[in-house]
Amino acid sequence: MTIRRIAEEQRLSGAVMGGGIIWLAGQVADDPTLDAEGQTADILAQIDALLAEAGTDKRALMSVTIVLADIRDAPAMNRAWDAWLDAGAKPARMTIEAALVDPRWKVEITGVALAP
């Protein structure tokens, strides 16, 4: 089996492809000073870029997990999510509250997609 790593960093890859599946690492905002809606939009743009590099797009997402540092940010996160979502290709989704590594991060998103 061939494994392809995309956007490799010191400790992780932004995405890993193998066996017809793409796993996305937890994505956080490049600008942690943004509010939850802005951080979500930033992260979704990163996901778009990773999936494009993998040869696909958000319609291939099968499952998404969204972690909020404060569950009260769910309405703001959902505004960015709803603006980005392809209504004809909604992935399964889970949203949870948990502490994030950097206290400035409000949102982290990971997912699994089908490879092209």
C-alpha positions in Angstrom: 0.0 0.0 0.0 1.2 3.5 -0.8 0.9 6.2 1.8 1.1 9.8 0.8 1.7 12.6 3.4 0.6 16.1 2.7 1.8 19.3 4.4 4.3 17.6 6.6 5.4 19.5 9.7 7.7 18.7 12.6 5.3 16.5 14.4 2.5 15.6 12.0 1.2 15.7 8.5 -1.7 18.0 7.6 -3.3 15.0 5.8 -2.4 11.4 5.1 -3.7 9.4 2.2 -3.8 5.6 1.9 -6.2 2.8 1.0 -8.6 5.2 -0.7 -9.0 7.3 2.4 -7.7 10.8 3.4 -7.3 11.5 7.1 -7.0 15.2 8.1 -5.0 16.2 11.1 -6.7 18.6 13.5 -6.7 22.0 11.8 -6.5 25.2 13.8 -6.7 28.8 12.7 -3.5 30.5 11.4 -4.7 33.6 13.1 -5.7 32.8 16.7 -6.9 36.4 17.4 -10.0 35.8 15.2 -13.3 35.0 16.9 -14.9 31.5 16.6 -16.6 32.3 13.3 -13.4 33.7 11.8 -11.3 30.8 13.1 -13.8 28.3 11.6 -13.7 30.0 8.2 -9.9 30.0 8.3 -9.8 26.3 9.2 -12.3 25.4 6.5 -10.1 27.2 3.9 -7.2 25.1 5.1 -9.3 21.9 4.7 -10.2 23.0 1.2 -6.5 23.5 0.4 -5.5 20.1 1.8 -8.3 18.3 0.0 -7.3 20.1 -3.3 -3.7 19.0 -2.8 -5.0 15.5 -2.4 -7.0 15.8 -5.6 -10.5 16.2 -4.3 -12.7 18.6 -2.4 -15.1 18.9 0.5 -17.8 16.8 -1.2 -15.5 13.8 -0.5 -15.7 14.4 3.3 -17.4 11.4 5.0 -16.9 12.5 8.7 -15.9 15.7 10.5 -15.2 16.2 14.2 -15.3 19.8 15.5 -13.8 20.6 18.8 -14.8 23.9 20.5 -12.9 25.3 23.5 -16.2 26.8 24.6 -19.4 25.1 23.4 -21.1 28.5 23.6 -19.2 29.3 20.4 -21.3 26.7 18.5 -23.6 29.3 16.9 -20.7 31.4 15.6 -18.9 28.2 14.3 -22.1 27.1 12.6 -22.4 30.3 10.7 -19.1 29.7 9.1 -19.8 26.0 8.6 -23.2 26.7 7.0 -21.7 29.2 4.6 -19.0 26.7 3.6 -21.0 23.5 3.5 -22.1 21.9 0.2 -25.8 21.2 1.0 -25.8 18.3 -1.4 -22.8 16.5 0.3 -23.1 16.9 4.0 -20.6 14.7 6.0 -21.4 13.0 9.3 -20.4 15.4 12.0 -19.7 15.5 15.7 -19.1 18.7 17.8 -17.6 18.5 21.2 -16.2 20.8 23.8 -12.6 20.3 25.0 -9.5 22.3 26.1 -7.2 23.0 23.1 -3.4 23.1 23.3 -3.2 26.9 22.7 -5.8 28.8 24.8 -6.2 31.3 22.0 -7.6 28.6 19.7 -11.4 28.4 19.8 -11.9 25.7 17.2 -10.1 22.6 15.9 -11.5 20.5 13.0 -10.5 17.1 11.7 -12.1 14.8 9.2 -12.0 11.8 7.0 -12.6 11.9 3.2 -12.6 9.5 0.3 -9.5 9.8 -1.9 -10.0 10.3 -5.7 
